[in-house]
Amino acid sequence: MDIDLLSDTPEENQLLLLPNVLPHLPSTLITEEPSEFLHENLLHTEISEPDVSALSVPAADAHQSVITKIEVVFESIADCILSGRKELEIQLKSRTTWKETAVQNGVDGTRPKKSHLRKIKFPSKCPIEAWRFTVLCRILELSHEALISGVVTTKRDIYYRESELFTKQSIVDRYVDDIAYTFGINRDALNVAAAAKGLMIGNLSVTKRGGHRIEYWSEPEGILIPKSDDLEDVYLGGTRWIVVVEKEATFRSLAACRYWQNCIAGNGILITAKGYPDIQTRQFLHFLATRFPRIPIYALVDFDPDGIGIMSTYKHGSKALAHEKNVAVPSLHWLGIRSLDFTTDDSVQGLLSLTKRDRNIAKKMLARQDVETGDQEWRRELQMMLMLNMKAEIQILGNEDKLSIWLDRKLSEAVYDADGDISMSQPE
């Protein structure tokens, strides 16, 4: 859910102001144009629409471009102080309103419908405004530091570097994403990544740059998903399917019984991002879908609005990060669970009523026609949820053994339907 960046502020007694601001930071975005609605001598920072083509430039060039932009921002701040200008205004783009179009031809078709400008002023007598400016400068400084040193940092690391200033993780998350969007780049170009949380186990191994090899069948509880940019080679052997599991608990149950190896449909791969997926998991799944297109990918999620929302994020990308490239998996198929998995079985127990939040999410998803274009089954299931006022978790399928039997049946049918030489282990 999107949060209003500039209203998401700490209590007044928590406000801190950094004693120094780096005299180095960004600019093609800054102009000294007169504005009818600004003070005399006001430096107005105009931000142009993100250049989507800039998202595909080589990493080294992108990093140098970002370094330059950051340094120009800080130089402008220094100029404002030294020249005695009354005020500097920085306009930070926020993706609070996005229109997400259907994914066509295997390419994420998301584009911004409208961007909100968050205006941050310096100097300011308002404590909240001073805090916002300090947060922005500190994050830019830490990103600049990461880019200059060549060491990737995480949003979590940034938060703990100045936890009293940021007050909570969501502040850092939002500012980092909005800075990336304002610059028209992927977040990776800031040398800032989300802490890895996705787990994977199964019939594959990867070789990272530098020769380090990871065998994903070697750990019974799974191994963290790697960054796709760090990979030199991926081997999938006789893999016949990939299943993305919504819940970590379900993933661990299936991993413990080595379901990826014992499935009657053949060897496979299990992946979980422990709920809504992080970018690293989505990028890696996109990498597998692109490099091994004959291996079908399925989603196993709860029968509730969040389950369908998670599946939509994998398949189409998220609205909040629609400027990120190579994260969508249009070929993703829905394995379950669906209404038919429990409405035709009187012995099923553990069904739950929809909460007010569930109903609101379902209604919004149905009203957002541009999001699930082409996924009419998803719409029917959402309508069924509302009509029955009912939701179901994966656990209603039963214990580990019953879940394995259900998966065997579903995967055997699905893999048979997909058919073709899906056991292929080399890229096309």
C-alpha positions as CSV (number, residue, x, y, z in Angstrom):
1,M,0.0,0.0,0.0
2,D,1.3,3.5,-0.9
3,I,2.1,5.8,2.0
4,D,2.1,9.6,1.8
5,L,5.8,10.3,1.9
6,L,5.7,13.7,3.4
7,S,2.9,13.1,5.9
8,D,4.7,10.0,7.2
9,T,6.7,12.0,9.7
10,P,8.0,11.4,13.2
11,E,6.8,13.1,16.4
12,E,8.2,16.6,16.8
13,N,10.4,15.6,19.7
14,Q,12.1,13.0,17.5
15,L,13.2,15.6,14.9
16,L,16.9,15.8,14.3
17,L,18.9,18.0,11.9
18,L,22.3,16.9,10.6
19,P,25.1,19.3,11.6
20,N,26.6,19.2,8.1
21,V,25.4,18.7,4.6
22,L,27.8,17.2,2.0
23,P,28.8,19.9,-0.5
24,H,28.6,17.2,-3.2
25,L,25.4,15.9,-4.8
26,P,22.5,16.0,-8.2
27,S,21.4,18.1,-11.4
28,T,20.2,18.0,-14.8
29,L,17.1,18.1,-12.7
30,I,17.9,21.5,-11.2
31,T,17.3,24.8,-12.9
32,E,17.3,28.4,-11.8
33,E,14.1,29.4,-13.6
34,P,11.8,32.2,-12.3
35,S,8.5,30.9,-11.1
36,E,5.3,32.9,-10.6
37,F,4.4,31.1,-7.4
38,L,7.8,31.2,-5.8
39,H,9.7,33.8,-3.7
40,E,12.1,36.2,-5.4
41,N,15.6,34.6,-5.3
42,L,14.1,31.1,-4.9
43,L,15.9,28.3,-6.6
44,H,13.3,26.0,-8.1
45,T,14.3,22.4,-8.7
46,E,12.3,21.2,-11.7
47,I,12.1,17.4,-12.1
48,S,11.3,16.1,-15.6
49,E,9.4,12.9,-16.4
50,P,11.6,9.8,-15.8
51,D,13.5,8.6,-18.9
52,V,12.5,5.0,-19.1
53,S,15.2,4.4,-21.7
54,A,17.7,5.3,-19.1
55,L,16.8,2.2,-17.2
56,S,18.7,0.0,-19.7
57,V,22.0,1.8,-19.8
58,P,25.1,-0.2,-18.7
59,A,25.6,-0.3,-14.9
60,A,28.9,1.6,-14.8
61,D,27.4,4.4,-16.9
62,A,24.2,4.5,-14.9
63,H,26.2,4.7,-11.6
64,Q,28.4,7.5,-12.9
65,S,25.3,9.4,-14.1
66,V,23.7,9.0,-10.6
67,I,26.9,10.2,-8.9
68,T,26.9,13.3,-11.0
69,K,23.2,14.0,-10.3
70,I,23.7,13.6,-6.6
71,E,26.8,15.9,-6.6
72,V,24.9,18.6,-8.5
73,V,22.1,18.6,-6.0
74,F,24.6,19.1,-3.1
75,E,26.4,21.8,-5.1
76,S,23.1,23.6,-5.6
77,I,22.5,23.4,-1.8
78,A,25.9,24.9,-1.2
79,D,25.4,27.6,-3.7
80,C,22.1,28.5,-2.1
81,I,23.8,28.9,1.3
82,L,26.8,30.8,-0.1
83,S,24.9,33.1,-2.4
84,G,22.4,34.1,0.2
85,R,19.3,32.9,-1.8
86,K,16.2,33.0,0.3
87,E,15.0,29.4,-0.3
88,L,15.7,26.3,-2.3
89,E,12.9,24.0,-3.3
90,I,13.5,20.4,-4.3
91,Q,10.7,18.6,-6.1
92,L,10.8,14.9,-5.5
93,K,8.5,12.7,-7.7
94,S,6.3,10.2,-5.9
95,R,4.5,7.3,-7.6
96,T,1.3,7.5,-5.6
97,T,-0.9,7.3,-8.6
98,W,0.0,4.9,-11.3
99,K,-1.8,3.3,-14.2
100,E,-0.7,-0.2,-14.8
101,T,-1.4,-1.5,-18.2
102,A,-1.5,-5.1,-19.3
103,V,1.8,-6.9,-20.0
104,Q,2.1,-7.6,-23.7
105,N,4.6,-9.7,-25.6
106,G,6.4,-10.6,-22.4
107,V,7.3,-7.0,-21.6
108,D,6.2,-5.2,-18.5
109,G,3.8,-2.6,-20.0
110,T,3.5,-0.5,-16.9
111,R,3.8,3.3,-17.3
112,P,3.0,6.2,-15.0
113,K,-0.4,7.8,-15.3
114,K,0.4,10.7,-13.0
115,S,3.2,11.6,-10.6
116,H,2.9,13.7,-7.5
117,L,5.6,16.2,-6.7
118,R,6.7,16.4,-3.1
119,K,8.2,19.8,-2.5
120,I,11.0,19.9,0.1
121,K,12.2,23.4,1.0
122,F,15.5,24.6,2.5
123,P,16.0,26.4,4.7
124,S,12.8,26.3,6.6
125,K,11.7,27.4,10.1
126,C,9.2,24.4,10.2
127,P,10.7,21.5,12.1
128,I,8.9,18.9,9.9
129,E,10.2,20.5,6.7
130,A,13.8,20.6,8.2
131,W,13.5,16.9,9.0
132,R,12.3,16.1,5.5
133,F,15.2,17.9,4.0
134,T,17.7,16.2,6.3
135,V,16.3,12.8,5.6
136,L,16.6,13.4,1.8
137,C,20.1,14.7,2.1
138,R,21.3,11.8,4.4
139,I,19.9,9.2,2.0
140,L,21.5,10.8,-1.0
141,E,24.8,11.0,1.0
142,L,24.7,7.3,1.9
143,S,23.8,6.4,-1.7
144,H,26.7,8.6,-3.0
145,E,29.0,6.8,-0.5
146,A,27.9,3.4,-1.7
147,L,28.4,4.4,-5.4
148,I,31.8,5.9,-4.8
149,S,33.0,2.9,-2.8
150,G,31.4,0.3,-5.1
151,V,29.8,-1.4,-2.2
152,V,26.1,-2.2,-2.4
153,T,24.1,-1.2,0.7
154,T,20.6,-2.2,1.7
155,K,17.7,-0.1,2.8
156,R,17.9,-1.8,6.1
157,D,21.5,-0.8,6.5
158,I,20.6,2.8,5.7
159,Y,17.9,2.8,8.3
160,Y,20.3,1.6,11.1
161,R,22.9,4.1,10.1
162,E,20.5,6.9,11.3
163,S,17.6,5.1,13.0
164,E,16.9,8.1,15.3
165,L,16.6,10.4,12.3
166,F,14.5,8.1,10.0
167,T,12.4,6.8,13.0
168,K,11.1,3.8,11.0
169,Q,12.0,1.6,8.0
170,S,9.1,2.7,5.8
171,I,10.6,6.2,5.7
172,V,13.8,5.0,4.1
173,D,11.9,2.6,1.8
174,R,9.8,5.4,0.4
175,Y,12.5,8.0,0.0
176,V,14.9,5.6,-1.7
177,D,12.2,4.4,-4.2
178,D,11.1,8.0,-4.9
179,I,14.7,9.2,-5.5
180,A,15.2,6.4,-8.0
181,Y,11.9,7.2,-9.8
182,T,12.8,10.9,-9.8
183,F,16.1,10.2,-11.4
184,G,14.5,7.8,-13.9
185,I,16.6,4.8,-12.9
186,N,16.2,1.4,-11.3
187,R,16.9,1.4,-7.6
188,D,20.0,-0.8,-8.2
189,A,21.6,2.2,-9.9
190,L,21.7,3.9,-6.5
191,N,23.7,0.9,-5.2
192,V,20.9,0.4,-2.7
193,A,19.1,-3.0,-2.5
194,A,16.3,-4.4,-0.4
195,A,17.6,-7.0,2.1
196,A,17.3,-10.4,0.5
197,K,14.3,-12.4,1.9
198,G,13.4,-14.9,-0.9
199,L,14.2,-18.6,-0.4
200,M,14.6,-21.3,-2.9
201,I,15.2,-25.0,-3.0
202,G,15.3,-27.6,-5.8
203,N,17.0,-29.1,-8.7
204,L,19.3,-26.2,-9.7
205,S,22.7,-24.7,-9.1
206,V,24.1,-21.3,-9.9
207,T,27.6,-20.1,-10.5
208,K,28.2,-16.5,-9.5
209,R,30.8,-14.1,-10.9
210,G,34.1,-15.1,-9.4
211,G,33.4,-18.8,-9.7
212,H,31.4,-19.4,-6.5
213,R,28.9,-22.2,-7.0
214,I,25.7,-22.6,-5.0
215,E,23.8,-25.9,-5.1
216,Y,20.2,-25.3,-4.1
217,W,19.5,-28.9,-3.2
218,S,22.1,-28.9,-0.5
219,E,20.2,-27.1,2.3
220,P,17.0,-28.7,3.6
221,E,15.4,-25.4,4.5
222,G,16.3,-23.5,1.3
223,I,18.9,-20.9,0.4
224,L,18.5,-17.2,-0.2
225,I,17.8,-16.2,-3.8
226,P,20.8,-14.7,-5.6
227,K,20.9,-11.4,-7.4
228,S,20.3,-12.2,-11.1
229,D,23.0,-9.6,-12.1
230,D,25.6,-11.5,-10.2
231,L,25.1,-14.8,-12.0
232,E,27.5,-16.3,-14.5
233,D,25.8,-19.6,-15.1
234,V,22.6,-21.4,-14.1
235,Y,22.0,-25.2,-14.4
236,L,18.5,-26.6,-14.0
237,G,19.2,-30.2,-15.0
238,G,15.9,-32.1,-15.6
239,T,13.7,-29.5,-13.9
240,R,10.1,-29.8,-15.1
241,W,8.3,-27.2,-13.0
242,I,8.7,-24.1,-10.8
243,V,6.2,-23.4,-8.0
244,V,6.1,-20.0,-6.2
245,V,4.7,-20.5,-2.7
246,E,3.1,-17.6,-0.9
247,K,3.8,-18.7,2.6
248,E,7.1,-19.5,4.2
249,A,5.5,-22.1,6.5
250,T,4.1,-24.0,3.5
251,F,7.5,-23.7,1.7
252,R,9.4,-25.1,4.7
253,S,6.9,-28.1,5.0
254,L,7.4,-28.9,1.3
255,A,11.2,-28.5,1.6
256,A,11.4,-30.7,4.6
257,C,9.8,-33.6,2.8
258,R,11.9,-32.9,-0.3
259,Y,8.8,-32.5,-2.4
260,W,10.8,-30.8,-5.2
261,Q,12.5,-34.2,-5.6
262,N,9.7,-36.6,-4.8
263,C,6.9,-35.1,-6.9
264,I,5.4,-37.6,-9.4
265,A,5.4,-34.9,-12.1
266,G,9.2,-34.8,-11.9
267,N,11.9,-32.7,-10.3
268,G,11.1,-29.1,-9.7
269,I,12.0,-25.9,-7.9
270,L,10.2,-24.3,-4.9
271,I,10.5,-20.5,-4.3
272,T,9.0,-18.2,-1.6
273,A,9.3,-14.5,-1.0
274,K,7.4,-14.9,2.3
275,G,4.3,-12.9,1.2
276,Y,4.5,-10.0,-1.2
277,P,7.7,-10.4,-3.2
278,D,10.8,-8.3,-3.0
279,I,12.5,-7.1,-6.2
280,Q,15.4,-9.5,-6.0
281,T,13.0,-12.5,-6.0
282,R,10.9,-11.0,-8.8
283,Q,14.1,-10.3,-10.9
284,F,15.4,-13.8,-10.4
285,L,12.0,-15.4,-11.4
286,H,11.9,-13.1,-14.4
287,F,15.5,-14.3,-15.3
288,L,14.4,-18.0,-15.1
289,A,11.2,-17.3,-17.1
290,T,13.2,-15.6,-19.8
291,R,16.2,-17.9,-20.0
292,F,14.2,-21.2,-19.6
293,P,10.8,-20.4,-21.2
294,R,9.8,-24.0,-21.6
295,I,9.8,-24.6,-17.9
296,P,6.3,-23.7,-16.6
297,I,6.0,-21.5,-13.5
298,Y,3.0,-21.8,-11.1
299,A,1.8,-19.8,-8.1
300,L,0.4,-21.5,-5.0
301,V,-1.4,-18.8,-2.9
302,D,-4.2,-18.4,-0.5
303,F,-7.7,-18.0,-1.7
304,D,-8.1,-14.4,-0.6
305,P,-7.5,-10.9,-2.1
306,D,-3.9,-10.8,-0.8
307,G,-3.1,-14.1,-2.5
308,I,-4.4,-12.9,-5.8
309,G,-2.6,-9.6,-5.2
310,I,0.7,-11.4,-4.6
311,M,0.2,-13.5,-7.8
312,S,-0.5,-10.3,-9.7
313,T,2.7,-8.7,-8.4
314,Y,4.7,-11.6,-9.7
315,K,2.9,-11.7,-13.1
316,H,2.5,-8.0,-13.9
317,G,4.7,-6.1,-11.5
318,S,3.7,-3.7,-8.7
319,K,2.2,-0.3,-9.2
320,A,4.5,1.3,-6.7
321,L,7.6,0.2,-8.6
322,A,6.3,0.2,-12.1
323,H,9.5,2.0,-13.3
324,E,11.6,-1.1,-12.4
325,K,12.4,-3.3,-15.4
326,N,12.8,-7.0,-15.7
327,V,10.6,-8.0,-12.8
328,A,7.4,-9.3,-14.4
329,V,6.7,-12.9,-15.2
330,P,3.7,-12.8,-17.7
331,S,3.9,-16.6,-18.2
332,L,3.0,-17.3,-14.5
333,H,0.1,-19.7,-14.1
334,W,-2.3,-20.0,-11.2
335,L,-2.0,-23.5,-9.6
336,G,-4.4,-22.8,-6.7
337,I,-6.1,-22.6,-4.4
338,R,-9.4,-21.7,-6.1
339,S,-13.0,-21.9,-4.9
340,L,-13.5,-25.3,-6.5
341,D,-10.8,-26.7,-4.2
342,F,-13.1,-26.4,-1.2
343,T,-16.7,-25.7,-2.5
344,T,-16.9,-29.2,-4.0
345,D,-15.6,-30.9,-0.8
346,D,-18.0,-31.0,2.2
347,S,-15.2,-32.3,4.5
348,V,-13.1,-29.2,4.2
349,Q,-12.7,-27.3,7.4
350,G,-11.0,-24.0,8.4
351,L,-12.8,-21.7,6.0
352,L,-12.8,-18.0,7.1
353,S,-15.1,-15.1,6.6
354,L,-13.8,-12.1,4.7
355,T,-12.8,-9.1,6.9
356,K,-13.8,-5.6,6.1
357,R,-10.2,-5.0,4.8
358,D,-10.5,-8.1,2.6
359,R,-13.7,-6.9,1.0
360,N,-12.3,-3.4,0.4
361,I,-9.2,-4.8,-1.3
362,A,-11.3,-7.2,-3.5
363,K,-13.6,-4.4,-4.6
364,K,-10.7,-2.1,-5.5
365,M,-9.0,-4.9,-7.5
366,L,-12.3,-5.5,-9.4
367,A,-12.7,-1.8,-10.0
368,R,-9.1,-1.5,-11.3
369,Q,-9.8,-2.9,-14.7
370,D,-6.4,-2.0,-16.1
371,V,-4.5,-4.2,-13.7
372,E,-5.6,-7.7,-14.4
373,T,-6.5,-7.4,-18.1
374,G,-6.8,-10.8,-19.6
375,D,-7.0,-12.6,-16.3
376,Q,-10.8,-13.1,-16.3
377,E,-10.5,-16.2,-14.0
378,W,-8.9,-14.0,-11.3
379,R,-11.9,-11.6,-11.6
380,R,-14.4,-14.5,-11.3
381,E,-12.7,-15.8,-8.2
382,L,-12.7,-12.4,-6.6
383,Q,-16.4,-12.1,-7.3
384,M,-16.9,-15.6,-5.9
385,M,-15.1,-14.5,-2.7
386,L,-17.3,-11.5,-2.2
387,M,-20.5,-13.6,-3.0
388,L,-19.6,-16.4,-0.6
389,N,-18.0,-13.9,1.9
390,M,-15.4,-16.6,2.3
391,K,-11.6,-17.0,2.1
392,A,-9.3,-20.0,2.5
393,E,-5.7,-20.5,3.3
394,I,-3.4,-23.1,1.7
395,Q,-3.6,-25.1,5.0
396,I,-7.2,-26.2,4.3
397,L,-5.8,-28.7,1.8
398,G,-4.5,-30.7,4.8
399,N,-1.2,-31.7,6.4
400,E,2.1,-32.2,4.6
401,D,1.0,-35.6,3.1
402,K,-2.4,-34.3,1.8
403,L,-0.8,-31.2,0.4
404,S,1.7,-33.3,-1.5
405,I,-1.0,-35.5,-2.9
406,W,-3.0,-32.4,-4.0
407,L,0.2,-30.9,-5.6
408,D,1.0,-34.2,-7.4
409,R,-2.4,-34.2,-9.0
410,K,-2.3,-30.5,-9.9
411,L,1.2,-30.5,-11.2
412,S,0.8,-33.7,-13.2
413,E,-2.2,-32.2,-15.0
414,A,-0.5,-28.8,-15.5
415,V,2.9,-30.2,-16.7
416,Y,1.1,-32.6,-19.0
417,D,-0.8,-29.7,-20.5
418,A,2.3,-27.6,-20.9
419,D,4.2,-30.5,-22.4
420,G,6.9,-29.9,-25.0
421,D,10.5,-30.5,-24.0
422,I,10.2,-28.6,-20.7
423,S,13.0,-30.5,-19.1
424,M,15.4,-28.5,-21.2
425,S,18.3,-27.2,-19.1
426,Q,20.0,-24.9,-21.6
427,P,18.8,-21.4,-22.7
428,E,17.2,-21.1,-26.1
